[in-house]
Structures are given as structure tokens and as C-alpha cells.
């Protein structure tokens, strides 16, 4: 699948001077706050067209209803851009992140454009996971048919793939890879139902399940070898709720910065 200094007052003048010097030193050496850079997906906006932006919050899902009643479920830290002329000739939206799409049938083609992959349909349900800050990307189709192509020009292969139920795309821009694979559609149906099943999940597998479910990146620090396998079901649970519960049971703490989660045992 999600952030303090202290000073307290020979001679009154010397104490104030000492405290002042200490505070100045701390101020000079305090790390500058991180500034979130604009998403590179903004460069794909059409000139002269205004866009409505929607953003998912860390560890939660955000539902967006488009003008044609198609729906989008945004995962953590996901950015969706919808143009003001959506549906007039085409239904083209921009995505940086992880989202599920339920597309209403229409004569206007529906396209999700991310930095590595472009998915085109008339009416179907599918999931796109494509953050600009990551080299990898995936697309999962649940119903209907879906055409997926690279969003950039490849020096080796620019042919699109047609997906049907139970098929997915695995892509990596760094090595110019785009392959069609299969997956279990029940996993997509559980995600849509927001029913997270952890079945004897432990170690790396547990963290990878949470990363995929919530669209985050997890970094584990400390000795996690004593962690016990987890067998639980979480219904409509946010990532903070899941991590708080698991942390008490497994003995770890966690903190989040954007979609970067640090687990500490």
C-alpha cells in the first residue's frame, strides 16, 4: 500500500548570549523542509485547456465522479487531471499514481495517459499504477477490453497490447519493457470491495502486499526477523489503521512522508 528543538536563562548577559548562539547554530543546521516538486505529468496538459486536479491522500481512497458518470478511485498520493473539455470529442485524462477506473460506455474514446503507459477503452473497468517517480508501471483489466501502449517513443517496440479479463501489463521504462501477463481477477475484485486479506503474510511478502494495496513504498528498518505471520482481514481500513494495529501486535513503529512509509522495529 503513508515529522523539535528546545532551549531554557554568572551573568544574565552571558546566559542570553549562550542561548542565542545555540539557537542560531540549530537554525543554521536544521534541514531545510522538503518541497514537493510539481508532477512531470503536468507537461502533458494540452495548451490553452484548463484542468481540474484531484489528489488522493496517504493511505486512503478518494472517489472521483467524472462528467460522464465514469468513476475513478484514487489511491495514496495520486494525482488526476481532468480537462474542461472532457467528453466533447474525447475523454482524455492524465494520471500520476495509482487508480481504478469504471468507464461508462460512450462513443467518445476514454484514455488514461501516464508518463509510461497510455490505456484506451470505450467502456470497461481497470486499474493503472504508474507514478512518475517510479520506473515500473502496471495495468490490470477486470472487465471489457483495453488497449495499452507506451506513452513515449520506443527505439525497439511501439506496438500496443490488447487486454482481456485476467490479463495485465507489466512495464519498466528504464529497460524499455512492456509485457502482457496474467493475474487472478479475484484480487482486483477484493481491491474494489476494499477487503484486504492477509493470509499467513510475513516479511517481504507482507510489505509488498501493503505497497500494492495502498500504492505506497515501504522501507523496513531494524530486526524484523521476530515478526509473526499475519492472518487477518481488514474491511474499508486506511493504511494508518492497518499499520497501527499491526505495529501493536508486531512491535514496530511507523511514520509517513508522502507515499514513503518507514517501518522501524
ZIRAPE-V33846 format. One record per pair of residues at least 12 apart in sequence whose C-alpha atoms are under 10 Angstrom apart, sorted by the first residue. I is the first residue (numbers start at 1). J is the second residue. D is the distance in Angstrom with one decimal. If there is no record, write none. Layout:
[[I	J	D] [I	J	D]]
This chain:
[[1	58	9.4] [1	59	7.1] [1	60	9.5] [1	75	8.6] [1	76	7.8] [1	207	8.0] [1	208	7.6] [1	209	6.8] [1	210	3.8] [1	211	3.1] [1	212	4.7] [1	213	4.2] [1	214	2.7] [1	215	4.4] [1	216	4.6] [1	217	7.1] [1	218	8.1] [1	238	9.6] [1	239	7.1] [1	259	8.8] [1	260	9.9] [1	261	9.3] [2	57	8.4] [2	58	4.6] [2	59	5.1] [2	60	8.7] [2	76	7.4] [2	77	8.7] [2	211	9.7] [2	214	8.4] [2	215	9.1] [2	216	6.6] [2	217	8.3] [2	218	8.7] [2	238	9.4] [2	239	6.6] [2	240	7.0] [2	243	9.4] [2	254	9.0] [2	255	7.3] [2	256	4.6] [2	257	6.5] [2	258	6.2] [2	259	5.0] [2	260	6.1] [2	261	5.3] [2	262	8.7] [3	255	8.0] [3	256	8.4] [3	257	8.1] [5	23	8.9] [5	26	8.1] [5	27	9.6] [5	30	9.7] [6	23	8.9] [6	26	10.0] [7	19	7.0] [7	20	9.3] [7	22	8.4] [7	23	7.7] [34	257	9.8] [36	258	9.0] [39	79	8.3] [39	95	9.8] [39	96	7.4] [39	131	9.4] [39	132	7.3] [39	133	8.8] [40	96	8.4] [40	114	9.8] [40	115	8.0] [40	131	9.9] [40	132	6.8] [40	133	8.9] [41	79	8.9] [41	80	9.5] [41	81	8.9] [41	94	7.0] [41	95	7.1] [41	96	6.4] [41	113	8.8] [41	114	7.0] [41	115	6.4] [41	131	9.4] [41	132	7.3] [42	79	10.0] [42	81	8.5] [42	94	8.3] [42	95	9.5] [42	96	9.3] [43	115	9.7] [44	93	9.9] [44	94	7.6] [44	95	10.0] [44	113	8.4] [44	114	8.8] [44	115	8.4] [45	81	8.5] [45	82	9.5] [45	83	8.3] [45	93	9.1] [45	94	7.8] [46	83	8.5] [49	82	10.0] [49	83	6.5] [49	84	6.7] [49	85	7.6] [50	81	9.5] [50	82	8.5] [50	83	5.9] [50	84	5.7] [50	85	8.4] [51	80	9.5] [51	81	5.9] [51	82	5.2] [51	83	4.2] [51	84	5.8] [51	85	8.8] [51	86	9.4] [51	93	9.2] [51	94	9.6] [52	80	8.2] [52	81	5.6] [52	82	5.1] [52	83	6.2] [52	84	7.1] [52	93	10.0] [53	79	7.0] [53	80	5.7] [53	81	4.6] [53	82	6.4] [53	83	8.8] [53	94	9.4] [53	95	9.9] [54	74	8.5] [54	78	8.1] [54	79	5.8] [54	80	5.1] [54	81	6.5] [54	82	8.3] [54	95	9.8] [55	74	7.4] [55	75	8.8] [55	76	8.4] [55	77	6.4] [55	78	5.5] [55	79	4.7] [55	80	6.4] [55	81	9.0] [55	96	9.6] [55	97	9.6] [56	73	8.7] [56	74	5.4] [56	75	5.7] [56	76	5.1] [56	77	4.8] [56	78	4.9] [56	79	6.6] [56	80	8.6] [56	97	9.0] [56	98	9.2] [56	99	9.3] [57	74	8.5] [57	75	7.4] [57	76	5.1] [57	77	5.3] [57	78	7.6] [57	79	9.7] [57	258	8.5] [57	259	8.8] [58	75	7.8] [58	76	4.4] [58	77	5.6] [58	78	8.8] [58	214	8.2] [58	215	8.8] [58	216	8.1] [58	238	8.7] [58	239	7.8] [58	240	8.6] [58	256	8.2] [58	257	8.7] [58	258	6.5] [58	259	6.1] [58	260	9.1] [58	261	9.7] [59	75	7.4] [59	76	5.3] [59	77	8.3] [59	210	9.8] [59	211	10.0] [59	213	9.3] [59	214	5.8] [59	215	8.0] [59	216	7.8] [59	237	8.9] [59	238	5.3] [59	239	4.3] [59	240	6.4] [59	241	8.8] [59	242	9.4] [59	243	9.9] [59	256	9.5] [59	258	9.6] [59	259	8.0] [59	261	9.9] [60	73	10.0] [60	74	8.4] [60	75	6.4] [60	76	5.9] [60	77	8.9] [60	214	7.4] [60	215	9.6] [60	236	9.3] [60	237	8.1] [60	238	5.2] [60	239	6.7] [60	240	8.6] [61	73	6.3] [61	74	5.5] [61	75	5.0] [61	76	6.8] [61	77	9.6] [61	78	9.6] [61	99	9.0] [61	194	9.3] [61	214	8.3] [61	236	9.3] [61	237	9.7] [61	238	7.9] [61	239	9.8] [62	74	5.0] [62	75	6.7] [62	76	8.5] [62	77	10.0] [62	78	9.2] [62	99	9.3] [63	75	9.1] [63	99	9.6] [63	100	9.4] [64	80	9.2] [64	101	9.7] [65	102	9.7] [66	82	8.2] [66	86	8.7] [66	87	9.6] [66	91	9.7] [66	103	9.4] [66	104	9.8] [67	82	9.5] [67	84	9.7] [67	86	7.5] [67	87	7.7] [67	91	9.7] [68	86	8.7] [68	87	7.2] [68	91	9.0] [68	103	8.7] [68	104	7.0] [68	105	9.2] [68	106	8.6] [69	102	9.1] [69	103	8.1] [69	104	6.7] [70	101	7.5] [70	102	5.7] [70	103	4.7] [70	104	5.1] [70	105	8.7] [70	110	9.8] [70	123	9.1] [70	124	9.8] [70	125	9.8] [71	100	8.2] [71	101	6.0] [71	102	5.2] [71	103	6.6] [71	104	8.3] [71	125	9.6] [72	99	6.6] [72	100	5.6] [72	101	4.7] [72	102	6.4] [72	103	8.4] [72	125	9.7] [72	126	9.9] [72	127	9.4] [73	98	8.6] [73	99	5.4] [73	100	5.0] [73	101	6.7] [73	102	8.7] [73	127	9.1] [73	192	8.9] [74	95	9.7] [74	97	8.1] [74	98	6.3] [74	99	4.5] [74	100	6.7] [74	101	9.0] [74	127	9.9] [74	214	9.8] [74	215	9.4] [75	97	7.4] [75	98	5.4] [75	99	5.7] [75	100	8.2] [75	129	9.2] [75	212	9.9] [75	213	8.5] [75	214	6.1] [75	215	6.0] [75	216	8.8] [75	259	10.0] [76	97	7.8] [76	98	7.3] [76	99	9.0] [76	213	9.6] [76	214	6.1] [76	215	5.6] [76	216	6.6] [76	238	10.0] [76	239	9.3] [76	258	8.4] [76	259	6.5] [77	96	8.8] [77	97	6.9] [77	98	8.3] [77	131	9.4] [77	214	9.6] [77	215	8.0] [77	216	8.2] [77	258	6.6] [77	259	6.0] [77	260	9.8] [78	95	7.5] [78	96	5.8] [78	97	4.3] [78	98	5.9] [78	99	7.4] [78	129	9.4] [78	130	9.3] [78	131	7.9] [78	215	8.4] [78	259	9.2] [79	94	8.2] [79	95	5.9] [79	96	5.1] [79	97	6.2] [79	98	8.5] [79	99	9.2] [79	131	9.1] [80	93	7.3] [80	94	5.8] [80	95	4.8] [80	96	6.6] [80	97	8.1] [80	98	9.5] [80	99	8.8] [80	112	9.6] [80	113	10.0] [80	114	9.8] [81	93	5.8] [81	94	5.0] [81	95	6.5] [81	96	8.8] [81	112	9.9] [81	113	9.8] [82	94	6.8] [82	95	9.2] [86	108	9.6] [86	110	9.6] [87	106	9.0] [87	107	9.4] [87	108	6.5] [87	109	8.6] [87	110	8.5] [88	108	7.8] [89	107	9.0] [89	108	6.1] [89	109	8.2] [90	106	9.7] [90	107	8.6] [90	108	4.8] [90	109	5.4] [90	110	6.5] [90	111	8.0] [91	106	9.4] [91	107	9.8] [91	108	6.2] [91	109	5.8] [91	110	4.5] [91	111	6.1] [91	112	8.5] [91	120	9.5] [91	121	9.7] [91	122	9.5] [92	108	9.4] [92	109	7.9] [92	110	5.8] [92	111	4.7] [92	112	6.1] [92	113	7.2] [92	118	10.0] [92	119	9.9] [92	120	8.9] [93	110	8.1] [93	111	6.3] [93	112	5.2] [93	113	6.2] [93	114	8.8] [94	111	8.4] [94	112	5.8] [94	113	4.9] [94	114	6.0] [94	115	8.8] [94	118	9.3] [95	112	6.6] [95	113	6.0] [95	114	5.1] [95	115	8.1] [95	117	9.9] [95	118	9.6] [95	128	8.6] [95	129	9.0] [95	130	7.6] [95	131	8.1] [95	132	9.1] [96	113	8.7] [96	114	6.1] [96	115	7.6] [96	116	9.9] [96	128	9.5] [96	129	8.3] [96	130	6.1] [96	131	4.9] [96	132	6.0] [96	133	8.8] [97	114	8.3] [97	115	10.0] [97	128	7.8] [97	129	5.8] [97	130	5.0] [97	131	4.2] [97	132	7.3] [97	133	9.0] [97	134	9.4] [97	137	9.4] [97	215	7.6] [97	216	9.6] [98	127	7.4] [98	128	5.7] [98	129	4.1] [98	130	6.0] [98	131	7.1] [98	137	9.4] [98	138	9.2] [98	139	9.6] [98	212	9.2] [98	213	9.7] [98	214	8.6] [98	215	6.1] [98	216	9.3] [99	126	8.6] [99	127	5.7] [99	128	5.5] [99	129	6.5] [99	130	8.8] [99	139	9.8] [99	215	8.9] [100	125	7.4] [100	126	5.8] [100	127	4.2] [100	128	6.4] [100	129	8.7] [100	139	9.6] [100	140	9.1] [100	141	9.8] [100	188	9.5] [100	191	9.3] [100	192	8.1] [101	123	9.8] [101	124	7.9] [101	125	5.4] [101	126	5.4] [101	127	6.1] [101	128	8.1] [101	141	9.7] [102	123	7.7] [102	124	6.1] [102	125	4.5] [102	126	6.9] [102	127	9.0] [102	142	9.8] [102	143	9.3] [103	121	8.1] [103	122	7.4] [103	123	4.9] [103	124	5.2] [103	125	6.1] [103	126	8.6] [103	144	10.0] [104	121	9.9] [104	122	7.7] [104	123	5.2] [104	124	7.2] [104	125	9.0] [105	121	8.9] [105	122	5.6] [105	123	4.2] [105	124	7.6] [106	121	9.6] [106	122	6.1] [106	123	7.0] [107	122	7.0] [107	123	9.4] [108	121	9.2] [108	122	7.1] [108	123	9.8] [109	121	6.0] [109	122	5.2] [109	123	8.5] [110	122	5.8] [110	123	7.7] [110	124	9.6] [111	146	9.9] [111	147	9.4] [111	148	9.6] [112	128	8.4] [112	148	9.5] [113	128	9.8] [113	130	9.6] [113	148	10.0] [113	149	9.7] [113	150	9.5] [113	151	7.1] [114	128	8.8] [114	129	9.1] [114	130	6.4] [114	131	7.9] [114	132	7.8] [114	137	9.4] [114	150	9.1] [114	151	6.8] [114	152	9.7] [115	130	7.5] [115	131	7.9] [115	132	6.2] [115	133	9.8] [115	135	9.8] [115	137	9.5] [115	150	8.5] [115	151	5.9] [115	152	7.4] [115	173	9.3] [116	130	7.2] [116	131	8.8] [116	132	8.0] [116	134	9.8] [116	135	8.3] [116	136	8.4] [116	137	7.2] [116	138	9.7] [116	149	8.5] [116	150	5.7] [116	151	4.9] [116	152	6.4] [116	153	9.8] [116	171	7.9] [116	172	8.0] [116	173	6.5] [116	176	9.5] [116	178	9.6] [117	129	9.6] [117	130	7.6] [117	137	7.6] [117	138	8.5] [117	139	8.6] [117	148	6.7] [117	149	5.7] [117	150	4.5] [117	151	4.7] [117	152	7.8] [117	160	9.8] [117	169	9.4] [117	171	8.1] [117	172	9.7] [117	173	9.3] [117	178	9.0] [118	139	9.7] [118	147	8.2] [118	148	5.7] [118	149	5.3] [118	150	6.0] [118	151	5.3] [118	152	9.1] [118	160	9.3] [119	139	8.2] [119	146	6.7] [119	147	5.7] [119	148	4.5] [119	149	6.6] [119	150	8.8] [119	151	9.1] [119	160	9.4] [119	161	9.6] [119	162	9.7] [120	145	9.1] [120	146	6.0] [120	147	5.2] [120	148	6.4] [120	149	8.5] [120	162	9.7] [121	144	8.6] [121	145	7.0] [121	146	5.3] [121	147	6.5] [121	148	9.1] [122	144	8.9] [122	145	8.5] [122	146	8.4] [122	147	9.9] [123	143	8.8] [123	144	6.9] [123	145	8.1] [123	146	8.8] [124	141	8.1] [124	142	7.7] [124	143	5.5] [124	144	4.8] [124	145	6.6] [124	146	7.5] [125	140	8.9] [125	141	6.4] [125	142	5.6] [125	143	5.3] [125	144	7.0] [125	145	8.7] [125	146	8.9] [125	165	9.5] [125	188	10.0] [126	139	7.2] [126	140	5.5] [126	141	4.4] [126	142	5.5] [126	143	7.1] [126	144	8.8] [126	145	9.3] [126	146	8.2] [126	165	9.3] [126	168	9.4] [126	188	8.6] [127	139	5.6] [127	140	5.1] [127	141	6.5] [127	142	8.2] [127	168	9.3] [127	188	8.3] [127	192	9.9] [128	140	6.6] [128	141	8.9] [128	168	9.8] [128	169	9.4] [129	170	9.9] [129	212	8.9] [129	215	7.7] [130	171	9.3] [130	172	10.0] [130	215	9.6] [131	215	9.2] [134	172	8.8] [134	173	9.0] [134	174	9.5] [135	171	8.2] [135	172	5.4] [135	173	5.5] [135	174	5.9] [135	175	8.8] [135	176	9.6] [136	170	7.6] [136	171	5.6] [136	172	4.2] [136	173	6.6] [136	174	8.0] [136	175	9.6] [136	176	10.0] [136	177	9.0] [136	178	9.7] [137	169	8.0] [137	170	6.2] [137	171	5.1] [137	172	6.2] [137	173	8.2] [137	177	9.9] [137	178	9.0] [138	168	7.0] [138	169	5.3] [138	170	4.9] [138	171	6.1] [138	172	8.8] [138	178	9.2] [138	179	9.7] [138	180	9.9] [139	163	9.3] [139	167	8.6] [139	168	5.4] [139	169	5.0] [139	170	7.0] [139	171	8.7] [139	180	9.5] [140	163	8.4] [140	164	9.3] [140	165	8.5] [140	166	7.6] [140	167	6.4] [140	168	4.4] [140	169	6.7] [140	170	9.1] [140	181	9.5] [140	182	8.9] [140	183	8.1] [140	184	9.8] [140	185	8.6] [140	188	7.9] [141	162	10.0] [141	163	6.6] [141	164	6.4] [141	165	5.6] [141	166	6.3] [141	167	6.0] [141	168	6.1] [141	169	8.9] [141	182	9.7] [141	183	9.3] [141	185	8.1] [141	188	8.5] [142	163	9.4] [142	164	7.6] [142	165	5.0] [142	166	6.3] [142	167	8.0] [142	168	9.2] [142	183	9.9] [142	184	9.5] [142	185	6.2] [142	186	9.0] [142	187	9.7] [142	188	6.9] [142	189	8.0] [143	163	9.5] [143	164	7.1] [143	165	5.4] [143	166	8.4] [143	167	10.0] [143	185	9.2] [144	163	8.5] [144	164	6.4] [144	165	6.8] [145	162	6.9] [145	163	5.6] [145	164	5.0] [145	165	7.4] [145	167	9.8] [146	161	8.2] [146	162	5.6] [146	163	5.1] [146	164	6.8] [146	165	9.2] [146	167	9.7] [146	168	9.7] [147	160	6.5] [147	161	5.7] [147	162	4.6] [147	163	6.3] [147	164	9.3] [148	160	5.4] [148	161	5.3] [148	162	6.4] [148	163	7.6] [148	168	9.5] [148	169	7.8] [148	178	9.4] [148	180	9.7] [149	161	6.5] [149	162	9.0] [149	169	9.5] [149	178	8.4] [150	171	8.7] [150	173	8.9] [150	176	9.2] [150	177	9.3] [150	178	7.7] [151	173	9.9] [152	173	9.0] [152	176	9.8] [153	176	9.9] [154	173	9.3] [154	176	7.0] [154	177	9.5] [155	176	8.6] [156	176	8.0] [156	177	9.6] [157	176	8.5] [157	177	8.9] [157	178	8.8] [158	178	9.4] [159	178	9.6] [160	178	9.1] [160	179	10.0] [161	178	8.8] [161	179	8.3] [161	180	7.1] [162	180	8.7] [163	180	7.8] [163	181	9.3] [163	182	9.6] [164	182	9.6] [165	182	8.9] [165	183	9.1] [165	184	9.2] [165	185	7.2] [166	181	8.7] [166	182	5.7] [166	183	5.4] [166	184	5.9] [166	185	5.2] [166	186	8.9] [166	187	9.8] [166	188	9.2] [167	180	6.9] [167	181	5.7] [167	182	4.3] [167	183	5.9] [167	184	8.4] [167	185	8.3] [168	180	5.7] [168	181	5.2] [168	182	5.7] [168	183	6.7] [168	184	9.8] [168	185	9.9] [169	181	6.1] [169	182	8.4] [169	183	9.9] [170	182	9.8] [187	213	10.0] [188	213	10.0] [190	235	9.9] [191	212	10.0] [191	213	7.2] [191	214	9.7] [191	236	9.9] [193	235	8.3] [193	236	8.1] [194	213	9.1] [194	234	8.1] [194	235	6.0] [194	236	5.2] [194	237	7.7] [194	238	9.7] [195	213	10.0] [195	233	6.8] [195	234	5.8] [195	235	4.7] [195	236	6.4] [195	237	8.2] [196	209	9.1] [196	210	8.9] [196	213	7.8] [196	232	8.2] [196	233	5.6] [196	234	5.0] [196	235	6.4] [196	236	8.1] [196	237	8.2] [196	242	9.8] [197	209	9.3] [197	230	9.7] [197	231	7.7] [197	232	6.2] [197	233	4.6] [197	234	6.6] [197	235	8.8] [198	210	9.3] [198	229	9.0] [198	230	6.1] [198	231	5.0] [198	232	5.2] [198	233	6.1] [198	234	8.2] [199	229	8.1] [199	230	6.4] [199	231	4.5] [199	232	6.7] [199	233	8.4] [200	228	8.7] [200	229	4.9] [200	230	4.9] [200	231	4.9] [200	232	8.4] [201	228	8.6] [201	229	5.2] [201	230	5.0] [201	231	6.6] [201	232	9.1] [202	224	9.7] [202	225	9.5] [202	227	7.3] [202	228	6.7] [202	229	4.6] [202	230	6.3] [202	231	9.3] [203	220	9.5] [203	224	7.4] [203	225	7.7] [203	226	9.6] [203	227	7.4] [203	228	8.6] [203	229	7.9] [203	230	9.6] [204	218	10.0] [204	220	9.2] [204	224	9.9] [206	229	8.6] [206	230	8.0] [207	219	8.6] [207	220	8.5] [207	263	9.6] [210	239	8.1] [210	242	9.2] [210	243	9.5] [211	239	9.8] [211	259	9.5] [211	260	9.8] [211	261	9.3] [213	239	9.1] [214	238	8.4] [214	239	6.9] [214	259	9.0] [215	259	7.5] [215	260	9.8] [216	239	9.5] [216	256	9.7] [216	258	8.6] [216	259	4.8] [216	260	6.1] [216	261	7.1] [217	256	9.8] [217	258	9.6] [217	259	6.2] [217	260	5.1] [217	261	6.0] [217	262	8.6] [218	254	9.8] [218	256	9.2] [218	259	8.5] [218	260	6.1] [218	261	4.7] [218	262	5.9] [218	263	7.1] [219	254	9.8] [219	260	7.7] [219	261	6.2] [219	262	4.9] [219	263	6.1] [219	264	8.5] [220	252	9.6] [220	254	9.2] [220	261	8.5] [220	262	6.0] [220	263	4.7] [220	264	6.0] [220	265	7.9] [221	252	9.5] [221	254	9.9] [221	262	7.4] [221	263	6.0] [221	264	4.8] [221	265	6.3] [222	252	9.1] [222	263	8.4] [222	264	5.8] [222	265	4.9] [223	252	9.8] [223	264	8.4] [223	265	5.8] [224	250	8.9] [224	251	9.1] [224	252	8.6] [224	263	9.5] [224	264	8.4] [224	265	6.1] [225	265	9.5] [226	250	8.2] [226	251	9.3] [226	265	9.5] [227	246	10.0] [227	249	8.9] [227	250	5.6] [227	251	7.9] [227	252	9.2] [227	265	9.1] [228	249	8.8] [228	250	6.9] [229	250	9.3] [230	246	8.4] [230	249	9.5] [230	250	9.2] [232	246	9.9] [240	254	9.0] [240	255	9.3] [240	256	9.2] [243	255	9.6] [243	263	9.0] [247	263	8.8] [247	264	9.3] [247	265	8.9] [250	265	8.5] [251	264	8.8] [251	265	6.4] [252	264	5.4] [252	265	4.4] [253	265	6.6]]
